[in-house]
Amino acid sequence: MKTSLGAILLNPPNGSGDATRRHLAAATRILGHDAFEIANLFPLATLSSGEVNELGSDWQTWVPAQAALRKTVGSSDEILLAWGIGEFNGATRQNFRRQKAWLLEELRCANVERIWLVDNETRHPSRWHQFVSDRHGRTIGGTFEQRIGQVLRPMSVLEFSISITQ
């Protein structure tokens, strides 16, 4: 029986997104799944998080992403949260937090009890290679896939919910 990993990211890439997909494929194999599906908290492609900050100040800009998020949560066997670790300013910050709260409620309604994170944070897959490089000493070495396997961690949805509201 085929299984899938649902990856919740920030927004669609404006470029190819190849590194993100390569890194998600590694996580998919590590976690024993056959495929992955991506859904985004913010539905518009941008070149940077600064553009998200500019475009995301209106709540109605975020709402269209919810259908794809709901579908991915409902059709995935496990969920990886990987939208990045940055924050936004002003109204966009509030909308970002509101969308994350909405997603957590969707996870609870879908009876998702556990999510996956990189080192207990929502690090974006395009940055994983930097996080696990030898320079930082966060892993004991090995291939990229082995290193990611060393930092992928499960967390209960409840524990995660508490951690992002503090």
URFEN-V735250 format. One record per backbone hydrogen bond with DSSP energy under -1.0 kcal/mol. CO is the residue of the C=O (numbers start at 1). NH is the residue of the N-H. Records with the same first field share a line. If there is no record, write none. Layout:
CO = NH / NH
This chain:
3 = 34 / 35
4 = 77 / 78
5 = 37
6 = 80
7 = 39
8 = 82
9 = 41
10 = 42
17 = 21
18 = 22
19 = 23
20 = 24
21 = 25
22 = 26
23 = 27
24 = 28
25 = 29
26 = 30
27 = 31
28 = 33
29 = 32
35 = 5
37 = 7
39 = 9
48 = 52
49 = 53
50 = 54
51 = 55
52 = 56
58 = 61
59 = 62 / 63
62 = 65
63 = 66
65 = 69
66 = 70
67 = 71
68 = 72
69 = 73
70 = 74
71 = 75
72 = 76
78 = 6
79 = 116
80 = 8
89 = 92 / 93
90 = 94
91 = 95
92 = 96
93 = 97
94 = 98
95 = 99
96 = 100
97 = 101
98 = 102
99 = 103
100 = 104
101 = 105
102 = 106
103 = 107
104 = 108
105 = 109
106 = 110
107 = 112
108 = 111
113 = 157
115 = 155
116 = 81
117 = 153
118 = 121
121 = 118
122 = 84
124 = 127
125 = 128
127 = 131
128 = 132
133 = 136
143 = 147
144 = 148
145 = 149
146 = 150
148 = 151 / 152
151 = 119
153 = 117
155 = 115
156 = 160
157 = 161
158 = 162
159 = 163
160 = 164
